[in-house]
Structure formats: structure tokens, C-alpha cells
Amino acid sequence: MDDADSRTQHDRRLLQDARAKGTLAKFGAYTRLSGPGWLQSAITLGGGSLANGLYLGIFAGVGLMWVQPLAMALGVVMLAAIAYVTTTTGERPFRAINQHVNPVLGWSWLLASQAANMVWCLPQYSLATGVLQQNLLPDVVGPESTLGDTGGKLVIVLSVLVLTTIVTWAYNSGARGVKVYETLLKTVVAMIVLCFFGVVFALRQELPWGKIAAGFIPDVSRLFRPSDGFAPLLAAVPDAYRAFWNSAIVREQQQVLIGATATAVGINMTFLFPYSLLAKKWGKEFRGLVIFDLATGMLIPFVLVTSCVVIAAANQFHPKPGEDNGSAELSLSAEGAAEWVDRRAAYRAEQTGGAVGREPLTDAERDLAAHLVRRDAFELARSLAPFTGKRIANFVFGIGVLGMTLSTITILMLISGFCVCEMLDLPARGWPFRLGCLAAATGMLGPFVWADQARFWLAVPTSVFGMMLLPIAYWSFLLLMNQRSLLRDELPRGTRRLVWNGLMIVAAGAATYLCLHAIMISPLGPDGPYPVGLPIFGGLIVLAVIVHFARGARSGANSSHR
């Protein structure tokens, strides 16, 4: 019996003894054995969730507090479903989907997860570059340093790649140093998490708790109208341009809403979770522990942290009705604000057309445009200022973001190794795994292909891309959960099956709706320069249907020959 089998037997006995002693003992055992849920939490509480939470507070205030908790709750439902299948059968999900559902969905899930790893690494490198050049080491690797902007970026991305590669490869080999590294990262991330809690505590007397509570009530209409905080700014805009600015605000809100939803549970997270359960060799007797693990290790920490991030950002940056919302109060870099306003003026002229559209922006429009500036890491650090002061906030924010990005890159590389090995049907170890991890090195391109002023913003459109892929996983899990050929006697029946399917249909339906909406507002949508998003989505469905009937016909032919 190897170490993994021995550990699993020990955990199984611990659970059995705890169940015999009662609820309190079982709770203690669950707390002690929790693991995969906390790993998922470490992924989701990364730079993507932080950036989307900050921008959610900036553009929508506290009106969309419900978005991230609801997205995470629906994600937990789907993760619980794939965990049910995995712990029941012990089969690798990719192989199970291919055999019992549809190989088009199985391969789409795997390839989409790998694509998400490669794309989601872009903002991680970009965020790391941003905080090092702006917050932590501007004199060493910043644009004004002796290395210059390009040289500084090159040093940063190569250093990050080497460090994360060493850690990921060591993780696979079980090196002792990995524990030290993980403990360090958890401490760093905990620092920024505690700071956001501290901001909310420090501002507790002046925060609009009634509005914050109301913000947790789902309101889909907020997808299509500007936040109330922009009302006085919009009212001051000339009538001829109000529709343009209304649309511009709504588009920004939609991007961060979809991005925040996608980073709650990304498609690559759905790939890692069942394989982490298989690695621990958890069987069906661990189902209750899995649900507990997802709730306490993933759902609750995520909701608490992201809520505090949104509140802090909304208090610091979102315009407040009845107060002076002039752009002079924003403390933006003059160069960055001017460049942004000029781009908005050019875009307004393009959209409205005619001689009227080419008129200069009015003062009211310039104020509104300044509130829509996509702030960089230095500006976003101000969200911690009420708790730490400006100087310390800049340092703590930079260290926290850097820790989040390094941990996320490491885990994205880890998932890439699993994906590549699964593609090749090889064990997740040795050189195939190590080289597979390097597929996520595409993130090095992030700082070089994205505008400097918007590096932190890169996490938002990247997350929107991730939203386009998520329904593949959700519908695959829903169909897998209903396969009698796979689950046999463990297939849920009666009320349990109705509840499972009801929750999964809601989750998959919501993901599909947001996926289609993400396509519509992206460059791949019908209004973008490359209108291929919907044809690709439709082509995938058609291919899956063709393969389904082809497999059915082949199965029928084989049966008739017997």
C-alpha cells in the first residue's frame, strides 16, 4: 500500500469514528480533512477576482453585490455534481464524458480548460508587472529606471516564469520547499484580505449599510441600466450625447459583471477539482466532506473577501449622488486621464457621426469620462488607504497582488500539466507533466501586448473570454450526472434527482445566457470586427449533435450484428 492509499484509509477511519460520535465530532473531522475546496479558493481568490471586484465597485457601486456570491453558489452546485460523479465512480471525468456523454463535449471541456489557462495567465503576468513597476520597485524595473520600460518588463516576466516553473515542478515532485512557498503565499494573500476587511471596519460608520444589504438582492435589470451613482453626471450631459454615455456606462458594467461571474468558478477550476479528488482517492463515503469543503473552504471565504473588495472600491471610486463628482476629485494621473478622455471623444464622434459628433467634449462629459478611466495598480491601491494610509496602502496592495498573481500562475501551470497529460493519456508526472506546465507561459506576452495604462483592466476582458467557455463544462456535468450507464445504482432518484437537475439547469442556463451576452459585447460578437463568436458556438452544438446520432447509429448497428 502506497502513502496515498494509507492516507486515504486513515481519513476513512477518522470519518467513520467521527460519525459514530455525533454531529460535533463529524464537524471537527470535516474541518481537519478539508483540502480540495481550499485549493479551489486559492485559485479563485487571485488577481482576476480582485481586479473584477475592484472594477465592479468602481462602475456599479454596491448595486451588484449579488453577482459574485450568486455565481459562486451556482459554481458550487456544478462542482458538487462533478464531485458526486468522481467520488462515486473513481473514473477520470474527461474519459467518462467521452464514453458516456459525447466526445465533442469531453474534448471541448479539456481544450477550453487549457485555453483558459493560457489566456488567464496573461492578466496575471500583466498584474505582476504593473505592481512591480508602479507600486513596489519603480526605481529598479519601472519605465524611468535604467532598464527602461521594455527592459524592466522583460526582467519581470522572466523572473516570474523561472520562479513559478521551479515551484510547479517542485510541487509535482513533493519537495519540502513547496510547503514553505505555499505558506508564504497564503500569508501574503491573507495580508491583503485582512486589509480589505480592515477598510470596511474602518469605514463602518459612514457606509450605506441599507444599500449594501439591498445590493445582495439579485436584480438582472442592472445589466441594462447605469448605476444610480451616475445619474447626476448623466443629467448634466447634453441631450444629444446622453444616449451614447448611457450605453458606454452600461457596457463597462456588463463587462465587469460577466468578468466577475467568470472568475468565481472558471472552466479550468472545474477541471482541477475532480482530479484533485482522484489524487486524494476520495470515494463515495467522502461526499459529505466534499460538500462541506466547498462551502467552508471556497464559498464562504470568497463571498466575504469579494464583498469587502467591492465595498472598499465603491466607497473610494464610485460617484455618489449629491456629492461633488467632478474629475478634479479623482486624483488621476493627468496624462492618463487626458489620454482616456481623448479616446472617449474620438469614439463618441465615431458612434454619433456628423458635425455634431465631432464637437469637443463638454465639461460635464469630461467629468463623466474621467469616472470611467480604467485605473492602474497605483490608483487602485487607494482603496486600502482608509485603513492603512496612502503610503502603506501602496506597498501592501502591491505585495498582496504580487502574491495572488504568483500563486495563480503556479496553479494555472499545474492545471496545464494535468490537461496536457490527459490529452496524451499519460500519468501526470515526469517530463510530459513538466513540459505541459509550460503551456501556460503564454502569459509572458501580457505586459507587452496590452496598453500600460490598462494593465490591471486586462483581467476583465480575459474573464469575459472565460465566460464564453464555461457552459461547455456545466452542460457536460449535467448530462454526466444523468448517465445510468455510468452511475448505475448510484444515479439520484425521485426528489433528489429533481433537486439536482433543477439546480444544475439553473446554473447551466445562467452560464449560457451570460456566455451569449459575452459574445455579443466582445470583438467576436456580431457588432465586432471579427463576428465569429456565434458561428463557433453554434458549430460546436451542431458537431455534438452529429456525433451523438452517429454514435447511436453505430451502437444500433453493432447490436443488430450480435
C-alpha positions in Angstrom: 0.0 0.0 0.0 1.5 3.4 -1.0 1.4 6.6 1.0 -1.7 7.8 -0.8 -3.7 4.6 0.0 -2.5 4.7 3.6 -3.6 8.3 4.0 -7.0 7.6 2.4 -7.6 4.6 4.8 -6.6 6.8 7.7 -9.1 9.5 6.6 -11.8 7.0 6.1 -11.4 5.6 9.6 -11.4 9.1 11.0 -14.7 9.9 9.3 -16.3 6.6 10.5 -15.3 7.2 14.1 -16.5 10.8 13.9 -19.9 9.9 12.5 -20.3 7.4 15.3 -19.6 10.1 17.9 -22.2 12.6 16.6 -22.5 15.9 14.7 -19.9 17.9 16.6 -17.2 15.2 16.1 -18.1 15.0 12.4 -17.8 18.7 12.0 -14.3 18.6 13.6 -13.3 15.7 11.3 -14.6 17.6 8.3 -12.6 20.7 9.3 -9.5 18.7 9.8 -9.7 16.8 6.5 -10.8 19.8 4.3 -8.4 20.3 1.4 -9.6 20.5 -2.3 -12.1 23.2 -1.5 -9.3 25.4 -0.1 -7.2 24.7 -3.2 -10.1 26.0 -5.3 -10.3 29.0 -3.0 -6.7 29.7 -3.6 -7.3 29.8 -7.3 -10.5 31.9 -7.3 -9.1 34.5 -4.8 -6.5 35.5 -7.3 -5.7 38.6 -9.3 -8.8 38.0 -11.6 -11.3 38.1 -8.7 -9.5 41.0 -7.1 -9.5 43.1 -10.3 -13.1 42.3 -11.2 -14.3 43.0 -7.7 -12.5 46.4 -7.7 -13.9 47.4 -11.1 -17.3 46.1 -10.0 -17.3 48.6 -7.1 -15.9 51.3 -9.4 -18.5 51.1 -12.1 -21.6 49.7 -10.3 -21.1 50.8 -6.7 -22.8 48.4 -4.2 -25.7 47.7 -6.5 -24.2 44.4 -7.9 -23.1 42.9 -4.6 -25.2 39.8 -5.5 -23.2 38.9 -8.6 -20.1 37.2 -7.2 -21.9 35.3 -4.4 -24.6 34.0 -6.8 -22.0 33.0 -9.4 -20.0 31.2 -6.7 -23.2 29.4 -5.3 -24.1 28.2 -8.8 -20.5 27.1 -9.4 -20.5 25.1 -6.1 -23.6 23.3 -7.4 -21.8 22.2 -10.5 -18.6 21.3 -8.7 -20.6 19.3 -6.2 -22.2 17.4 -9.2 -18.9 16.5 -10.8 -17.5 15.6 -7.3 -20.5 13.2 -6.9 -19.7 11.5 -10.2 -16.0 11.4 -9.5 -16.2 10.0 -5.9 -18.9 7.5 -7.0 -17.1 6.0 -10.0 -13.4 6.8 -9.4 -13.2 7.5 -13.2 -11.4 10.4 -14.8 -14.1 12.9 -15.8 -12.6 13.5 -19.3 -12.8 9.8 -20.1 -16.2 9.5 -18.6 -17.7 12.4 -20.6 -16.2 11.0 -23.8 -17.5 7.5 -23.2 -20.9 8.2 -21.6 -22.0 11.6 -23.0 -20.2 12.9 -26.1 -16.5 13.1 -27.1 -17.2 16.5 -28.6 -18.1 17.9 -25.1 -15.2 16.0 -23.5 -12.6 17.3 -25.8 -14.2 20.8 -25.8 -14.0 20.8 -22.0 -10.4 19.8 -21.9 -9.3 22.1 -24.7 -11.3 25.0 -23.3 -9.8 24.5 -19.9 -6.3 24.6 -21.4 -7.2 27.7 -23.5 -8.4 29.3 -20.3 -5.1 28.5 -18.6 -3.1 30.1 -21.4 -5.4 33.2 -21.6 -5.9 33.7 -17.9 -2.1 33.8 -17.4 -2.0 37.0 -19.5 -3.5 39.2 -16.8 -1.5 37.5 -14.1 1.8 38.5 -15.7 0.3 41.9 -16.5 -0.8 42.5 -12.9 2.6 41.4 -11.6 4.4 43.7 -14.0 2.0 46.6 -13.0 2.5 46.4 -9.3 6.3 45.9 -9.6 6.7 48.8 -11.9 4.3 51.1 -10.2 4.0 50.1 -6.6 7.0 48.1 -5.4 10.1 48.6 -7.5 9.6 51.6 -9.8 13.2 52.8 -9.5 14.5 49.3 -10.3 12.2 48.0 -13.1 9.9 50.9 -13.8 9.7 52.9 -17.1 12.0 55.6 -15.7 14.6 53.1 -14.4 17.9 52.4 -16.1 16.4 49.3 -17.6 13.7 51.3 -19.3 10.1 50.1 -19.7 10.7 47.2 -22.1 13.8 46.0 -20.2 12.0 46.2 -16.9 9.1 44.2 -18.2 11.5 41.6 -19.7 13.3 41.2 -16.3 9.9 40.8 -14.5 8.3 38.2 -16.8 11.5 36.1 -17.0 11.9 36.2 -13.2 8.2 35.2 -12.7 8.4 32.4 -15.2 11.6 30.9 -13.6 10.2 31.2 -10.1 6.7 29.7 -10.9 8.3 27.0 -13.0 10.6 25.9 -10.2 7.7 25.9 -7.7 5.3 24.0 -10.0 7.9 21.3 -10.9 8.8 21.0 -7.2 5.1 20.7 -6.3 4.9 17.6 -8.6 7.9 16.1 -7.0 6.7 16.6 -3.5 9.7 18.8 -2.4 9.6 20.1 1.1 10.3 23.7 -0.1 6.8 23.8 -1.7 5.2 23.9 1.8 7.3 26.9 2.7 6.4 28.6 -0.5 2.6 27.9 -0.1 2.7 29.1 3.5 4.4 32.3 2.4 1.9 33.0 -0.4 -1.0 32.3 1.9 0.4 34.8 4.4 0.9 37.4 1.7 -2.6 36.9 0.3 -4.1 36.9 3.9 -2.5 40.3 4.4 -4.4 42.0 1.6 -7.6 40.1 2.5 -7.3 41.4 6.1 -6.7 44.9 4.8 -9.9 44.9 2.9 -11.7 43.6 5.9 -10.0 46.5 7.8 -11.2 49.0 5.3 -14.8 48.0 5.8 -14.3 48.1 9.6 -12.7 51.5 9.5 -15.5 52.9 7.3 -18.3 51.1 9.1 -19.8 54.3 10.5 -20.1 56.0 7.1 -21.0 53.1 4.8 -24.6 52.9 3.5 -25.4 49.5 5.0 -29.0 49.7 3.8 -27.9 50.0 0.2 -25.2 47.3 0.7 -27.8 44.9 2.0 -30.1 45.7 -0.9 -27.2 45.1 -3.3 -27.2 41.4 -2.4 -30.7 41.0 -3.8 -30.4 39.8 -7.5 -31.6 42.4 -10.0 -30.9 41.4 -13.6 -32.2 44.8 -14.8 -28.9 46.3 -13.7 -27.4 44.6 -16.7 -29.1 47.1 -18.9 -29.1 50.4 -17.0 -26.3 52.6 -15.4 -25.7 52.6 -11.7 -27.6 55.2 -9.7 -24.4 56.9 -8.9 -24.0 58.1 -12.5 -27.5 59.7 -12.6 -26.3 63.3 -11.7 -23.4 63.0 -14.1 -25.6 61.8 -16.9 -28.2 64.6 -16.2 -25.5 67.2 -16.8 -24.6 65.8 -20.2 -26.2 67.5 -23.3 -29.3 65.6 -24.6 -27.6 64.8 -27.9 -24.9 62.7 -26.2 -26.8 61.3 -23.2 -27.7 58.0 -25.1 -24.0 57.5 -26.0 -22.8 57.9 -22.5 -25.6 55.8 -21.1 -24.6 53.0 -23.4 -20.9 53.4 -22.6 -21.5 53.0 -18.8 -23.8 50.0 -19.4 -21.1 48.3 -21.5 -18.5 48.8 -18.8 -20.9 47.4 -16.2 -21.7 44.4 -18.3 -18.1 43.6 -18.9 -17.2 43.6 -15.2 -20.4 41.8 -14.3 -19.6 39.0 -16.7 -15.9 39.0 -15.7 -16.8 38.8 -12.0 -19.1 35.8 -12.8 -16.5 34.0 -14.8 -13.7 34.4 -12.2 -16.0 33.0 -9.4 -15.7 29.5 -10.9 -13.7 29.3 -14.1 -13.8 26.4 -16.5 -10.2 25.4 -15.6 -11.2 25.2 -12.0 -13.9 22.6 -13.0 -11.0 20.6 -14.5 -8.8 20.7 -11.5 -11.3 19.9 -8.8 -12.3 16.3 -9.8 -8.6 15.5 -10.5 -7.6 16.7 -7.0 -10.3 14.4 -5.6 -8.9 11.5 -7.6 -5.4 12.3 -6.4 -6.6 12.0 -2.8 -8.5 8.8 -3.7 -11.7 10.0 -2.1 -14.7 7.6 -2.6 -18.4 8.0 -2.1 -18.0 7.9 1.7 -16.4 11.3 1.3 -19.3 13.0 -0.4 -20.5 14.9 2.7 -16.9 16.1 3.3 -16.7 17.4 -0.3 -19.9 19.5 0.2 -18.6 20.8 3.5 -15.2 21.5 1.9 -16.7 23.5 -1.0 -18.9 25.5 1.4 -16.4 26.4 4.1 -13.2 26.4 2.1 -14.5 28.0 -1.1 -17.9 29.7 -0.9 -17.8 31.5 2.4 -14.2 32.9 2.1 -14.9 34.0 -1.4 -18.1 35.8 -0.6 -16.6 37.6 2.5 -13.5 38.7 0.7 -15.0 39.8 -2.6 -17.8 41.7 -0.8 -15.3 43.7 1.1 -13.3 44.4 -2.1 -16.4 45.7 -3.8 -17.4 47.9 -0.8 -13.9 49.3 -0.5 -13.7 50.2 -4.2 -17.2 51.6 -4.3 -16.5 53.8 -1.4 -13.3 55.1 -2.8 -14.1 55.5 -6.5 -17.8 55.2 -7.4 -19.6 58.6 -7.9 -22.0 59.3 -5.1 -25.3 61.2 -5.7 -25.5 64.5 -4.1 -21.7 64.9 -3.7 -19.1 66.8 -5.8 -18.3 64.2 -8.5 -16.0 66.4 -10.6 -13.0 64.8 -12.2 -10.7 67.1 -10.2 -11.6 64.9 -7.1 -10.4 61.7 -8.7 -6.6 62.2 -8.2 -5.9 60.6 -11.6 -2.7 60.9 -13.4 -3.1 64.0 -15.6 -1.6 62.3 -18.6 -3.6 59.1 -18.2 -6.9 60.9 -17.7 -6.3 63.2 -20.7 -5.4 60.3 -22.9 -8.5 58.4 -21.8 -10.8 61.4 -22.3 -9.3 62.0 -25.8 -10.1 58.4 -26.8 -13.6 58.7 -25.5 -14.1 61.9 -27.6 -12.9 60.1 -30.7 -15.1 57.1 -30.0 -18.1 59.4 -29.4 -17.5 61.1 -32.8 -17.3 57.7 -34.5 -20.5 56.5 -32.9 -22.7 59.6 -33.2 -21.3 60.8 -36.5 -21.9 64.0 -38.3 -20.7 67.5 -37.5 -22.4 67.4 -34.1 -20.4 64.2 -33.1 -17.1 66.0 -33.8 -17.8 68.8 -31.3 -15.4 68.9 -28.3 -16.5 67.2 -25.1 -18.3 69.4 -22.7 -17.1 69.8 -19.1 -19.9 67.5 -18.0 -18.8 64.9 -20.5 -15.1 65.2 -19.4 -16.1 64.7 -15.8 -18.1 61.6 -16.7 -15.3 60.2 -18.9 -12.8 60.7 -16.0 -15.1 58.5 -13.8 -14.8 55.7 -16.4 -11.0 55.7 -16.5 -9.6 52.2 -16.2 -7.4 52.8 -13.2 -3.9 51.2 -12.9 -2.5 49.4 -9.9 -1.2 52.6 -8.2 -4.6 54.2 -8.3 -6.4 51.1 -7.1 -4.1 50.9 -4.1 -6.0 53.9 -2.8 -8.9 51.5 -1.9 -6.8 50.4 1.1 -6.0 54.0 2.2 -8.8 54.4 4.8 -7.3 51.5 6.7 -3.6 51.7 6.2 -2.8 55.3 5.0 -1.7 56.1 1.4 2.0 55.1 1.8 1.4 51.8 3.4 -1.6 51.1 1.1 0.6 51.3 -1.9 3.1 48.8 -0.5 0.6 46.3 0.9 -1.6 46.4 -2.2 1.5 45.7 -4.4 2.7 42.8 -2.2 -0.8 41.3 -2.0 -1.4 41.5 -5.7 2.0 40.1 -6.4 1.4 37.1 -4.1 -2.0 36.5 -5.7 -0.6 36.5 -9.2 2.3 34.2 -8.4 0.0 31.7 -6.7 -2.5 31.8 -9.5 0.2 31.4 -12.2 1.6 28.4 -10.3 -1.8 26.7 -10.2 -2.6 27.6 -13.8 0.7 25.9 -14.8 -0.3 22.9 -12.6 -3.7 22.6 -14.4 -1.9 22.9 -17.8 0.3 19.9 -16.8 -2.8 17.9 -16.0 -4.5 18.9 -19.2 -1.6 18.0 -21.4 -1.1 14.7 -19.7 -4.8 13.9 -20.1 -4.7 14.8 -23.8 -1.8 12.3 -24.2 -3.4 9.8 -21.8 -0.3 9.8 -19.7 0.2 9.8 -15.9 0.6 13.4 -14.5 4.2 13.1 -13.7 7.7 13.2 -15.2 8.7 15.3 -18.2 5.3 15.2 -20.0 3.8 16.9 -17.0 6.7 19.4 -16.6 6.6 20.4 -20.2 2.8 20.6 -20.2 3.1 23.1 -17.3 5.0 25.4 -19.7 1.9 25.8 -21.9 0.8 28.5 -19.6 3.9 30.5 -20.3 1.9 32.4 -22.9 1.1 34.8 -20.0 4.6 36.4 -20.6 3.0 38.2 -23.6 0.5 40.1 -21.4 2.6 43.1 -20.4 3.9 43.6 -23.9 0.6 43.4 -25.9 -1.6 45.4 -23.5 -1.7 49.2 -23.0 0.3 50.3 -20.0 -2.5 52.4 -18.6 -4.9 49.5 -18.6 -2.8 46.5 -17.4 -5.0 45.9 -14.4 -8.1 46.0 -16.6 -6.7 43.1 -18.7 -8.2 40.7 -16.1 -11.8 41.9 -17.1 -11.8 41.1 -20.9 -9.9 37.9 -20.1 -12.6 36.8 -17.7 -15.2 37.7 -20.3 -13.4 35.2 -22.6 -13.6 32.6 -19.9 -17.3 33.1 -19.6 -17.7 32.1 -23.2 -16.2 28.7 -22.4 -17.9 27.9 -19.0 -21.2 26.4 -20.4 -19.2 23.6 -22.0 -18.3 22.3 -18.5 -21.7 23.0 -17.0 -23.8 21.2 -19.6 -21.3 18.3 -19.7 -21.6 17.8 -15.9 -25.4 18.0 -16.1 -25.5 15.3 -18.8 -22.9 13.2 -17.0 -24.9 13.3 -13.7 -27.9 11.7 -15.5 -26.0 8.8 -17.1 -27.3 5.5 -15.8 -24.6 3.6 -17.8 -22.0 5.4 -15.6 -23.6 5.8 -12.2 -25.8 2.6 -12.3 -27.4 2.2 -8.8 -25.9 5.4 -7.5 -27.9 7.5 -10.0 -30.0 10.0 -8.0 -33.7 9.1 -7.9 -37.0 10.8 -7.1 -36.9 14.1 -5.3 -33.1 14.1 -5.1 -32.8 13.8 -8.9 -35.3 16.7 -9.4 -33.4 18.9 -7.0 -30.0 18.1 -8.5 -31.3 18.7 -12.1 -33.2 21.8 -11.1 -30.2 23.4 -9.6 -27.9 22.3 -12.4 -30.3 23.6 -15.1 -30.4 27.0 -13.4 -26.6 27.1 -13.2 -26.0 25.9 -16.8 -28.8 28.2 -18.1 -27.4 31.2 -16.4 -23.9 30.4 -17.7 -25.2 30.0 -21.2 -27.1 33.3 -21.1 -24.0 35.2 -19.9 -21.9 33.3 -22.4 -24.1 34.6 -25.3 -24.1 38.0 -23.8 -20.3 37.9 -23.5 -20.1 37.0 -27.2 -22.4 39.9 -28.2 -20.3 42.5 -26.4 -16.9 41.1 -27.4 -14.9 41.7 -30.6 -16.0 38.2 -31.6 -19.7 39.3 -31.5 -21.9 40.4 -34.4 -21.0 44.1 -33.9 -17.3 43.4 -33.6 -14.6 43.4 -36.3 -14.4 39.6 -36.2 -18.0 38.3 -36.0 -17.2 34.6 -35.5 -18.2 34.0 -31.9 -21.8 32.9 -32.5 -20.9 30.7 -35.5 -18.2 28.9 -33.4 -20.7 28.4 -30.6 -23.4 27.2 -33.0 -20.9 24.9 -34.8 -19.9 23.2 -31.6 -23.6 22.4 -30.8 -24.1 21.1 -34.4 -21.0 18.9 -34.2 -22.0 17.5 -30.8 -25.5 16.6 -32.2 -24.0 14.9 -35.3 -21.5 12.8 -33.2 -24.4 11.9 -30.8 -26.5 10.4 -33.5 -23.6 8.9 -35.3 -22.6 7.1 -32.1 -26.2 6.0 -31.6 -26.4 4.6 -35.1 -23.1 2.7 -34.7 -24.3 1.3 -31.4 -27.5 0.1 -33.0 -25.7 -1.5 -35.9 -23.4 -3.3 -33.5 -26.3 -4.6 -31.5 -28.1 -5.9 -34.7 -24.9 -7.9 -35.6 -24.8 -9.7 -32.3 
